[in-house]
Amino acid sequence: MCALHDFPKSPLDIYREKASFEWKKLKTILYSTESINFQIKYYDELRKHPTLLHKSPLTPSQGNQKRIATMEMFDCIDIKKNWNCECAPLEKDFKVTVNNVPSLKSGFVFNLFSDAISTMGTERHQELAKRSLRGEIIGSLALTEIGHGSDANCIQTRAVYDKHAREFVLNTPGFLAAKCWMLNVGYVATHIILYAQLVTPDQVNHGMHTFVVPIRSPRTLLPYPGVSVTDLGEKIGLKALDNGFIIFNDYRIPKDSLLNRLADVSDDGIYSSRISDPIARFGIILSTLSSGRVKTLGVSTALVRHAVAIAIRYTAVSSKKQAPMLKNPAHQVRLFPCLAIAYMGHIIHTELETIQKRLLNSDQTSVQLGTELHAVTSAGKPVYTWLARGCIRKCLEVSADNAYLTVSGLEEILLISDPAYTYEGDNNVLIQQTSKWLLKLWTSALQGKTIQFPLSTANFLSETDEILKQRFSVTCFANFTAIRSVHCYAHYTTFISDIVAYYRWLTCYLLKLTYDKQVSLRKQESSTFFVNNSNQVYFSKSLATVYFLHYVVQTANEVISCVTDYSSKEVLLKLLSLFGVWNLRKYAHYFYQGNYTNDPNFGHYIEEAILALCRSLTDDAISLIDAILPDDCLLNSVLGHSDGKVHERLESVLSQTYGTYAKFQWKDDIHGCVSKL
């Protein structure tokens, strides 16, 4: 049985009592009984480490922030290490509060670093992954270079094989090739996963490969000779992170440092690879970055979840003109789509993590799956970080002045979300990977070839001709939503099927526009760079975004269809419907431009559907937050606590903060100025 406890009596009970579903059942659907019981024990363990949970309303100095964050990171490592040993199958539940720096730092150690070793390495490397999980070494990823960002095609760091010493010699050709922005590398990382050009003794460059490289002594944390490493310095936001900067100067590493699952070099310098096509090999190596993109999507989802929880709980107990702010349609239309984004993000993140595990197989299906997953994550990470930015801003606006207090928790959420646009590739560059893949599929579709991929994200392109012939034929709002009863999930299922059809038409139309525009630009310009980036401005970016939104709606619908609890299923379908039409509204003009419809009511129907769905979620909003949100100890917000006692907690914090009623230290400095007034 699930060990969930009821909430204590609270001002939020007026909403909880009206909810159309049982929040405990929905939570079990989202996380499973086993996972929830594990989380409860885990939260109890976290409470034994108050430094991880307590956030001071006073901001420490930058140096002190980094010291505190590093100490907290080691606390996280100790907790995760012990609990992983006890319950390894639930590793994915090790989400120490996502809106703090220690979890980001320890996440690199436990997730991205060890995942890269497990995915791209062989048996000879697995001990390093185990040492990482035991907290004996601290790892990070080193792809980004000063002059090339995350453009893997242009990286210049070289790993030249010396067959006489059976070693690789690492060199940074110049400042532009210096590795940068690596988390933990500023002070404490002992190892990195290095992306570098592999060069054999015959001076043949075999392209980018990955190496596991020690950079510091685990005992002294001093860098090894040949490695110049330093902290990048003060940044905008996330000031407690020690992002690093590395230059290699004839630094030698053992031959076995090459992560050789795909390719290897013999003792005498002969290169061999299981994947003969260098382009395919390059793509598979890059697919390891999909793990980071999925995790970034997960972090963005969690940030939205926390922000919208704070805003919804706060507005539920705050009144304007004697009515709770939460019942104001102007607030609902800003907050409830964010709630839908959080729920769909949770579902998609879980699905993508499951898919990644399938990539450990080495058959042809996995190669195809890796290609498709790369396309999905190359769009998913940008789309969800962009959605998160908009959602967090809306939550700040709706929560008004008190949201800007540090104790609200929203400031930290905002500062963590902003840099995510650059993680694992700049959003505007990264999303081109998806549009380029789709353009290749379009060429195949025009030739009458069948499009078939494991995740079925683009298989409908085989039916492009028929899809583009479809036209809008709905004559009234009731037929548009197909929802004639607010208590019949079958009607929501019909509406969602229509939404999927809208997204498929939109994807095909945008793909045709993008392809035609590219052909036109190529006739005018010889520069591929100019063609691709000019095409992105109004076409390919929208194409990749719509493709991913279609994937979310299609996949979430499949997941929700398996839910057996009637009430939980209905509210999840409402959220999915809201997610679908709210995002569709941004692209409504394409339906007119592409002659899908000339009915002015089409745009009005979308807006009316958004308002109707938001209104139908009013009584469910608080319980939806209860179901998806972790323990209050992780939310750590005065405004978003589950007891709804916002003003009591706010008064307590403001009156008990150190120095609140004390004489301010610089009073004497302005005494002379005041005396002149």
N, C-alpha and C positions, 0 to 999 in steps of 0.2 A: 504493500500500500504506500501511497505517496504521503510524506510527512509534512505537507503544507498546513500552516495554521491560519485561522481566520484573522482578519485585521481587527485591531481594537476599535471600540466605538469612536466614530470620527465624523467631522462635518461632511466628509465625502460619502457617507452612507446613503444619502438621498439619491445618489447616482447608482451606487452598488446594488441597492435594493430594486432598482428598476431595470437592471441589465437583463438582456434577453437570453443570456447564456451563463453557464457556471465557469468562473474564471479559472478555477482549479483544473477542470477538465481540459480547458483550452491550453493551459500551461503544460499539462501532461502531453498534449498533442504536439506542442511546439518543442518540448525538450525530452520527453519520455520520463516515466516514473523513476527509473534507475538513475538517470541524469539529475533529476531534481533532488532526490535523496542525497546524491553525492554532493551537489552544490550546497545544500543546507549544511552538511558537515564541513564543507570547505569554507563557507562563510564563518562558521564558528572558529575555525582555525585562523582565519584572517583577523578576527577580533582580538586574537592574542598578540597581534602586531599593530598596535594603535598608530605607529608612525606611518603605516601604509594607508590608513584610512582617514586620519585626521588632517584636515587642511586648515592652516592658519589664515585668518583674514588679513594678516600682515605679510607682505612679500619679502622674502629673504634677498640678500645680495646675490648677484649672478654666480659668484664663486661658491657661495653656500648652497645655492640651488643645485649645482652640479654635484657637490659633495653629498647632499641629502639624497638626491636622485640615485646616485651610484650605490649608496648604502642600502637604499630601499630596493634597488635592483637585486642585490645579493640576498635580501630577505625573500624576495619573490622567487629567486632561484632555489633557495633552501626549501621553501614551501612546495614549489612545483616538483622538485626532485623527490621529496618524500612522498608526495601524493601520487605522482606518476608511478612510483614503485607499487603503491597499494592498489591503484585502479587504472592501469595503463589504457584500457579501452576507452576511457573518458577523457583522454588527453585534450580533446577539442574544447572541453569545458573549463580549461585553465585560463579563464578570462579575468585576471585581476583587473579591477576597474579600468575600463578602456580609456577613460578620460584622465589618465595621469601618465607621467613620463616613465616611471619604473616599469609599467607593463609593456611600453613600447621597447624599452631597452632590453628587458628580459625576453620579450617576444622574438627579437633578432637572434638571441642565443638559442632558444628552444625551438623555434620554428624555421625561419628562413635559412639559417646556417646549417642546421642538422638536416633539414629537408633537401637542401642542395646536395649535401654529401650523399644522402641515401638515394637520391634520384640519379645523379650523374656519376657517383663513385661505384666501386666494386668492393669485394670483401676486404681488401687490404685497407680500405678507408673507414670501415664501420666503427673501429675502435675510437676514432676521433669523434664520430657522432655520439657514441656512448659517453665519452668524456665530457662532451658539451652538455649532454642531458644531466650528467652528474655535477655540473657546475665547476669542473676542474679547469676548463678553458672557456674563454669568452670569444664569440665569433661575430662576424659581420660579412656583408657582401660588398665587393669592390668592382663595380661596373662603371659608374659615372666618372668622366674625366672633365677637367676644367674647361677644355675647349670643345667638347663634343657632347656634353650632357649625357644622356642615356642612349645616344645614337650608336648602337653596337656596330654598325657598319664602319664607323670611323675611328674606333678606339686604336690607340697607338702603342700602348704598353706591350713590350715584346718579351717573349719567353723563348730564348734560343737554346737548343739542346747541345750540350757538350758531351760527345760520346766517349771521350777519354776519361772524364771524371764521372760520367753517368749522372749528370746534373743538368738542370735548367738554369740558365742565367737570366735574371730579370733586370730589365732596364726601362727607365722612363726617358724617352728621347728628348723631351723638353717640358717646359712648364705646362703647356696645353695638354700634355698627356698625363699630368699628375692625377692620381685617383683622389676623389673628394666626396664629401657629404656622407661618408660611411658612419653609421651609428655605432657608438661605443669605441670607435677607433681613436678619438681624441685623447683618452686617458687609459682605458682598461682593456681593450680588445687584445687578445693574444694571437688570434688567427683570423684570416680572411679567406673568403672564396674569391679568387682573383680571375677576372675575365681578361685574357691577353691573347695576342697573336702568337701562335705556335710556329716556330721556325726550326726546321731540321738542319743538320750539318751541310746539306747540299744547297742551303740558302733558299729553299722553297718555303714560302709562307702558306701554311695550311689553314689559315683563318683563325677565327676566335675559338678558344677552348677555355676550359675552366681548370683551375688549380687550387688546392688547399695550401695556404701559405702561412707559416708562423711568422709573426712580426715582432712579438715581444716575449720576453721570458715570463712564464706564468708565475714564477717565484718572486721576481723583482719588479715586473712590469716595465722594465727598461727595454727599448727597441734594440734589435740585433744590428750589428755592423752591416752597412749597406742599405739600411732602411731609415729614411728620414720621415718622421711622423710627428704631427702636431694637431692641436685643436684648431678648428676653423675660426673660433672667436664668437663674438656676440651676434645674435640673429634676431629676426623679427619673429617673436613667438617661440615657444619650445626652448626657452633659454637654458633650461637645465640639461638639455641633451648635449653630449660631447661628440658632435660630428667631427670626423677627422679628415686629414689631408696627408697623402703618402707619396713619396718619391723613392724609386728604387735605383740603386747605383751598383751594377754588377753584383747583385744579390743572388746567391746560389741556393737552390733548393733541391732536394733529392728527386730523382726521376719518378719515384712513386707518388710525388705530389700531384701529378696529372690525374684528374678525375677521368678514368678511362673506360667508362661504361660504353661509350660510342666509338672512341678512337684511342690508339695507344702508339707509343714509340718503343721500338726494340732497343736493347742495350747498345747496338751498333748504329742507331739513329735511323732505322727504317720505319716510316710512318705507315700505319694501317688503320682502316676504319670499317666498322660494320655497315655504315651508310656510305655508299659510294658517291652519291650526289652531294656535292658540297653545300648547295642551297638547302637541301632537305636536312642535312646535318646541322647547318646553322640554325634552321628553324627549330629543330629539336632542342638544341642547346638553349635557345631563347625561351623555349617552353618552360624551362625551369623557373623563369621569371613569372610565369603564370601564378605560381604559388604566392609570390609577393603581391601580385595584383588582386588575387582572391582575398588575401588577408587585408589589403587596403580597403577593398569593398566591404569586408566584414567590419573593419574599424569605423568606416563611414556610416554604415548601418547602425552600429552601436551608438555612435555620436548623435545620430538623428533620434534614435530611441530614447536616449537620455534627455536630449533637449526638448523633445515633444512631451515627454513625461513631466518635466518641470513646468512647462508652459500650460499643459492641460490641467494638472493638479492645482496650479496657482490660479488659473482663470476660473476654475470650478468653485473656488471659495472667495473670489474677489468680485465685488459687485460694482456696477455702474448704473446709476438711476434705478436702484433697488432690484436689479436683475443680474444674476451671475453672468460674468463676461463670457463664459463658455457657451451660453445659450444664444449669444449674438451671432447671427449668420455671417457677419463680416469677419468674426474671429474663427468660426467653424471652417469657412472656406480656405482659411490660411493654415489652420492646425490639423484638420482631419486628413487632408491629402498627405501631410508629413507622417501621420500615424500609419497610413496605408503604405507609404514608402518604407517605413521601418519594418513593417510586417513582411512585405514582399522581399525586402533585402535579406531578412532573416531566412526566409525560405530558399532564396536563390543562393545565398552564401553556403547554406548547409548542402544544397545539391552540388555546387561546384567543388566543395571540399571532398565530397564522395566521389565525384568524377576524377579528381586528381589521383586518387588512390588507384584507379584503374590504369593509369598511365605507367604504373610500375611494370606492367607486362611489356613484352618486347615484340609482339606480333604486329602484323601489318595494320590491324584494326587500331592498335594503339598509336601508330604513326599518324593515321588519319584522324583519330580522336585528338591527338596532340595539336594537329593543325587547326581543327575546329575550335578546340578549347582556347588556343592562342587568339583566334579571331573574337571569341566571346569575351575573354578577359581583357583584350586590348580595347574593347568598347565599354565593357562593364565597369572597369575601374574609373575611366573618365566620367561616364554617365553618373555613377553613384557619388563620386566626389563632388560633381557639379550639383546634383540634387541635394546633397548634404549641405553644401554652402547655402543654397536657397532656403532650405528648411530651418537651419540654425538661425539665419537672419530673421525669418518670420517669427520664430519662437522668441527671439529677443524683442522684436517690435511689439508683439502681442502682450508680452509680460511687462512691458513698459519700464518705468524708471528703476524699480527694484531689481530688474534683471541685470543691471549693470554693476551691482554689488558683487564683489568677489565671492561672497558666501552663497550666491545664487547657484554657482557651479557653471553658469553659461559662458563666463569669460574663458575658462580653461577649455571648454568644448570648442569654442570658436577658434582659439589659438592653435589647437591641435588639428582642426579640420583644414585650415588654410594651406599648410605646406603639402597636404596630401595630393594636391594637383600635380606635384612634381615627382612623387614617389614612383619608382619603377618605370620612369619615362614620363616626360611632359605630356599632359593630356592631349593637347592639340596635335602633337607629333604622333603619339601612341595610337590615337584613334584612326590614323591613316592606315595602320596595319589591317584593320577590319575592312575599310572601304576598298583597299587594294585586293584583298581576298575575294570580296563580293564581286568586284569587277571581273576577276578571272572566272568566277562562276557564271557571270552573265554571258561571257563569251561562249562558254560551254552550252548554256541554255539556248542561245541563239542558233547554235549548231544542232539543236535537237537532242543533245545528250541528257541523260538522266542525272540529276543532282542527288547524291545519296551520301549522307554523313551520319555517324553514330548518334549524335544528339538531335538530329532532325531540325536544326536551327534554320537551315536554308533549303531544305528539300523541296519546299513548295515552289521554288524557282523553276522547277521542271514544268510547272503549270502556268508560267507567266502569261502566255497568250490568253488563256481563259480568265485569269485573274484580272487582267487589265481591261477586259470587256465588261466587267461587272459595273453596275450603276446603282445609285441610291434610289430606293423605291418606297421608302416609308412615308406614310401620309399623316401620322399623328405621333405625339410624344409617347403615348402609351405603347405604341408598336415599336418605337425606337428603343426604349429600354426593355421592352418585353416583360416589365415588372407590373403585373396587375394586382398582386397581393404582396404586402411587405413581409409576409410570413411564408413564403414559398421559395425555397432555394432553387427549384427547377427553373423558375423564371430568371433568376440571376445567371444560371448556367447558360440559358439561351442568349441572354444579353452579352455574356462574356464570349460566347462563340462568335457573335456579331463583331465584338471588339477585335478579336483575333483576325477576323476577315478584313476589317478596316486596316489593321496594321500590315497585313500581307499585301493588300492593294497598294498601300502607301510605300512599302519597301520596294515593290516592283516598279512603281512609278518613279521613285527617287533614283533607283538603280538605272533606269532607262535615261533619266535626265543627266545623271552623272556620267554615264557612258557617252552619251551624245556630246556633252560638253567637253569631255576629254578628247574625243575625236576632233572636235572643232578647234580646240586649243593646240593640238599637235600639228594642225595644218598651218598655224600661225607662229608657233614657237618651237625651237629645237631643244630647249632646256627641259629635261624631265622634271627637275626641281620646280621650275616655274609652273609647268602644267599641273603637277600634283597639288601644289599649294594654292594655286589660283582656283582650281576645281573644288578645293576643300571649303572655301569661304562660304559659298551658298549651297553647295550640293553634297559633297562626300561626307562632311561632318554630320549633316542631318541624316544622311543615309545610314551611317554606322550607328547613330543614336537610335533611330527608329528600329533598325534591325535588332538591337539589344532589347529595346522595350518590348518588341514582339516576343523575344525569347523569354523575358520575364513573365509576360501574361500567359504564354503557352505553357511554360514549365510549372508556374505556380498553380495554374488551373488543373494540371495533371496531378500535382501533389494534393491539392485540396479535394479533388474528386475521390481520393482514398480515405478521407476522414469519415468516420462512421457516426460520430455524435452529431445529431441533426442541428442543434442550436449553434454549436461551434462552427459547423460547416457553413451555415447561413451567414454568420457574421464575417467569416473569412472571405466568402464570395462577395459580400458587400465591399470589403476593403479592396479586393482585387478589381472589382468593377470601378471603384473610385480611382484607383491607381491608373487603370487603363484609360478612362475618359479624361481624367485631369491632365495626363501627359499628351493625349491625343489633341486636346484643344490647341496646343502650341503649333500644330501642323494642319489645322483645319483649312488654311488657305490653299494647300496643295490639292485638296479634293475638288475645289472649284477650278483651280488652274488646270488640272488634269481631266476635266469634264466628267469626274465621277458623279457630280451633282451640280445643278444650278439652282437648287432649292435653298432660299435664304434661311429656311428653318433648320437646316442641318447644323449650322453653327449654334443656333439658339437651343436646339435639342441637347447638344453637348453641355452647354452651360446649365440648362435646367436639370440635366442628369446629375451634374456635380452638386448643385444645391440640394436636390432631393436626397442624394446619398449621404451628404453631410448631415442633413436634418435627421435622417433615419439612424445615424450613429450617435446622436446626442446622449442618450441614456446609457449607451454601451462604452463610451470613451474611457471612463475611469477604470472599468473592469478590463478593458483591452490593455490599458497601461499596466494594471496589476498582473496580467497574464504574461506579458512579454518582458517586463522589467526584472532585473536581478534585485537582490536585497538592498534595503535603504543604505546599508553601510558602504555599498559601492556607488550609489548615486551621489551621496555626500552633498546634498543641496538643502538649504534652508527652505527654499520655495517648493521643492518637489517631494517632500517627505510623504510617506503613505498615510500618516495620521491626519493630514490636511490642516494641521495647526500652524499655518504659515506665519501669522502675525505674532503668535506667542514665541515661536522660535526666532523670528527676526528680532523681536525686542530683547530676547535673552542674549543673542549674539552681539547685538550692537551695544548693550549695556555692560557686557562682560569682557569685551575685547581689551587687551592690555593697553593701558594708556588712554582709554576713552575719555576719562574725566580729569586726566592729569594736565599739568601745565605743559604746553608744548615747548620743546627744547629751544626753539629759535625765537622765543618771545622777546628776549633781550636784544636780539639783532635788529628788531624793527621798532624797538622802544623809541629811538630817536626820531624815526619817521612819523610815528604816531603823535609824538609831542608837538610836531609842527602843524598838525591838522587844526 
